[in-house]
Amino acid sequence: MGFLLFSFILLMDRIFQLFDLLIGKQVPIPTVLMIFVYSLPFIVALTVPMGVLVATIATFGRMSGDSEILAIRALGINPISLMKAFLFGSFIVTIGMSLFNIYILPEANFRLKKLLIEVSRTRPTLRLYQERFNDISQGYTLWADSINHSESKLKGVKIYEELSGESPRIIYANEGKMRVSEDSLTLYLRDGEFHQFDPGHPLNYRIMEFNNYILSIPLGGGKGGTIMRSAREMDLKQLLAHARKSQTTRRKWRYLLEAHKKFSIPFASIVFVMLGAPLGIRVRKGGLGNGITLSFFLFMVYYIMLVGGEEICERGTLYPSLSMWTPNIVLGLLGVFLSYKVIYGK
């Protein structure tokens, strides 16, 4: 139940985006369904450990609230020994989720990326928002009063172009149409003006009118040609191979970071049992609601430490192993401390 609930919460944002694609931007239903399916593995990788934490806190809290822990103590049995079955179950979950993260998750991420790029090539305006500044490529910012996503047409177009070594210019056009070809984005503009100025000589301001103008914007990053896998889209073997070939420490750490993440997040299932069991016993309030509340708070702490460690590692100031395993170590030690308190009744 905890797994399903947290999965639903994390999917809400994606569901709203899918409805926008389906209704507002008229993307075909099969394509929207495939985007949804390929988005699931990333959610599952996070919510399975959360479900383990919910189950552990809810079970031990219920047993403590019903005085079953007290009865077990009276029989001379250490209540922490009840963790053995949970630890065995979480160990199985850890192995399964590690394999899931190594093989299924990166492939799903890559297929999602390919699908979104294919959709963007057929309807390049899908990632644009009307009446908002959109960064479409390095040096190019676009504004459109209205966008017809089904036909990739724009009205009230304003483009700010600032390229290295050239004077900035603003392009105004009443209408425009987008197309993607190879590695470039092509805009077919009608009835507009160029406004170009020299920052060093503000009085030199030029205005040129046009009836039709074709603007080609390089996309870069393989968007129009071969689609390259990022670190998040590689399995363990690919990550280690790229890490060995990397010539810079920061790039090598980026691949090693993802490699460690494939094991550290699944291992959190074991850590959450070590933490959830004594916490449930001490709280003495069971049930799904209490388990979900405490689990959400604890996972937020875990996730903040995980994201923070990842950010520090990418800056080149903390080893990938430490950045990815520190949350498990910290919460694991907290679980050992709470278990000590439960055993000695302090």
N, C-alpha and C positions, 0 to 999 in steps of 0.2 A: 504493500500500500504506500509506503514511504517513497519507494522507487517511482511508482506511477504518479504520485502527487508532485514530486519534485521535477519529474520529466515534463509533466503538463505545465508547470510554472515556467520552466526554462524554454519551453516550446511556444509559449504565448506570443512572444515577440516575433518569432519566425512565422507563426500562423497569421498574424496581422500582415506581415510582408507578403505572404503567399496570397492572401485575399486581395491585396492591392495589385499583385501581378495578374491575378485571375480576372478581377472585376474592373479595376481601374485601368490596367494596361493591356487587357485582352490577350494574355499569354495562353496558349492552348492548355486544357486541363491535364493531358498526359505529362506535359513538361513540368507543370506546377507540382504534380504528384511525385515526379522523380526528384525534383528539388527538395521536397519534403522528406523523401526516403533517404536521400544522401545526407541530409542534415541530422538525422537521428543518431548515427554512431557517436558523434561528438557529445551529444547530450547524454547518451547512455554511459559513456566513459566516466562522466562526472557523477551521475545519479545512482549508479550501482553502489559505490562506497557510501553514499548518503543513505541509501536504503538499509545497508548493513547497520549503520549507526542508529537509525530509527528503531530497527528491530531489537537491537541490543538494549537500548535505554528503555524502550517500552516494556520488554519482557522482564528485565531485572527490577524495574520500577514497580511493575505490577506484583511481582513476587514479594518485594519488600513491603509494599502497601498492604498486602493480604497476610502479612506476618509469616509468610513461608520461610523467609530468610532467618527470622527469629527461631522458628522451629528447627531449621537445619543447624543453626548454631547450638541449640539445646542438645542435639544429637552428637555434638562434637565434630561436626563436619565444617570445614572451612568453606564459606560461601563462594570464595573466589575460585574454588575447584570446579564450580559449575561452568566456568569459562571454557573448559577444555573442548566441549562440543562446539561452542561458538568459534573458538580459534581454529578448529579443524575445518568448519564450514567456511570461515573467512579465508583460510589458506587455499581451499579449492576455488573460491571466488577470485582470489588474487592471481592464481595461475591462469584461470579462464580469461580474466580481463587483461592480463599481460599479453596473451596470445591475440586477443581482440585488438589491443592497441598496436601490436606489431604488424598484423596483416590486414585486418578489416578497416580500421579507422583511417590509416593513410590512403588506402585505395578509395574509400568513400569520399574523403576530402578532395582527392585529385579528380574524381569523376564529377563532383559538385562544381569544382572550378572549371572543368571543361564544359560542363553544361551551361553554366552562367556565361562563359565566354561565347559559346555558340549562340545563346539567346541574344547576347549583346551585339553580335555581328549582324544578326538578322534585324534586330530592333535596337539600334545603338542609343536611343533616347531613354531606355528603361531605367538607367541609373541616374538620370537627370531629374531635377525637380523644378517646376515652374515657379517664377517669382522668387528665385533664390540663386545665389552665386554658386556655380558648380565648377570645381577644378577638374577639367577634362584631360589635361596633360601638363607636363612641366612648362610653365610659361604661358599657359592659356587658361583663362577663366571665362565662363559663359553664363549669361543671364537670358532667360526667355520669359516673356509675359504669359505665354500659353504653349503647351506641348501636346501634340497628338501622337501618343506612343504607338498606336497601331500602324500609323503611316510614317512614323519618324519625321514628322513635320513640326516646325517651330514658328512662332510668330512673335514679333517684337524682340528680335535678337540683338544682344549686345555682347561683344567679345573683346576682352582686354588681352592684348598680346604683348608680352615683355620677354624678349629673347636676348641672350647674352651678346653684347657688342652692337646692339641695334637700339634705336630710339623706340620707346613704347608707343603703341598705337591702339586706338579703339575703333572697332568696326560696328557700325549700326546697320541693321537690315530689317525690312518689314517682314520678310519671310525667309525661311531656310529649310533645308532638308539634309538629313544625315545619311551617310553610307560608310561602311567599313570595308576596306580593301587591303589585303595583305597586312602590312604593319602600319597603316595610316588610317586616320579618320578624315573623311572628306565631307565638307559642308558646301552645299550649293545655295548661295545666298542671292537674294533678289532685292532690287530697289533699296540701295543703302548708300552709306558714306564711310570714308576712311577719315579718321581724325588722328593726326600724328604730330607729336611735339618733341622738342629737344630739351631735356631737363637742364642742360648747360646753357641754353639760350631760349628761355620761355617765350620770347616774342616770335620765335620761328615756329609758327603753328600752321599746318597745312590741312586743308579739307578737300577731299576728292570724292566725287559722286560716281556711282556705278549702277548699271541695270542688272547685270549678272556677274557674279564673281565666284570662283571655286577656290576654297581654302583647304589645303591639305595639312593635317596636323599629325606628326609622327607620334605613335602611341608608345613604342618601346616596350621592353619587358616581355617580348614574345607574344603579345596579345593578338597580333594579327597573323603570326606565323606559327612556329613550333611552340607548343605549350610546355613549359619547363616545370618540373616538380620543385616545390619549395621544401624546406626542412619538415614542415608539418605533413607533407604528402609523401614522405619516404618511409619505407619499412626499416627495420633495425639494420639489416645488411647494407642497405644503401647509405644510411646515416654514417655508419662506421667507415665505409669506403670513402665517402666524401670528407670525413674528418681526417683520415690519413692523408688525403691529397691536398688538404687546405694549406695554404702558404702563410696565412696570418692566424695568430692566436685567437682573435675575436671570431673569425669565421669558423675555426675549428670548434670553439666552444659552443657556437650556435647549433652545430650538428650534435655534439655530445649532450647538450641541454635537452634536445628532443629525445635522444636515446634514453637518458635517465628518466625522463618524464613518463615513458612507456611502462616503467616498472614502479616508479614512486607513487603515482596516483592509485594503481591497483593495490599496492601494499598498504595504502591508507585503510583498507578494509580490516586488516589485522590490527592496526593501530586503533581504529575506532572501537573494536571489541575490547581492547585493553583499557580504553578510556570510558566507553559507554557502560560496561558492567559495573564497576565501582561507583560511577556517577549515578546510575539508576538506583543502586542500593542505598546510597546516601540521600538521594532526593526523596525516595519513598513515595513517589507518585507515578503510577503506571499509565497505560493507555496510549493510543496512537497520537492523540493531540499533544500530550506532554512530550512524547518522544520526538515528534516533528518539530516542536518549538525549540527544544534543546539542541536537536540535530542541526537545525538551520543556523542557529547561532554558532555552534562549534565548527560547522563546515565553512561559514563565512570567515572565521578566524583562520582556518586552514587555508582557504583559497587566497586570502589576502597575503599570507606569508608565502604561498606558492608564487603568486604573481609578482610580489615584491622581490623574491629571490631571482625570478626569471629576469626582471628588469635590471637588477644589479649585475647579474651574470652577463647580460648583453652589453653592459657598459665596460666589461672586462675587469671587474674588481672582485669577483667571487667565482670560485671553481664551480663548474656545472654540477658536480656531485653534491657539493654542499648546498647549493642554491635549491636543488630539487628535493634533497632528503632532509633538510633542516626542519620543515613542518612536521614530518613524521617523527623525527627525533624529539622535538619539543613536546608534541602532544603525547608521544609514547612515554616520555619521562613523567609527564603529568599523570598519565594513567597508572604508572608504577607507584607514584606518590599516593594517589587516591586508593589504590589497592592496599598499600601499607596501612592507611588509615582505617580501611574496612577490616583488615585482618586483626589489628590490635585494638579496634574499637575506639579510636581516638578522633 
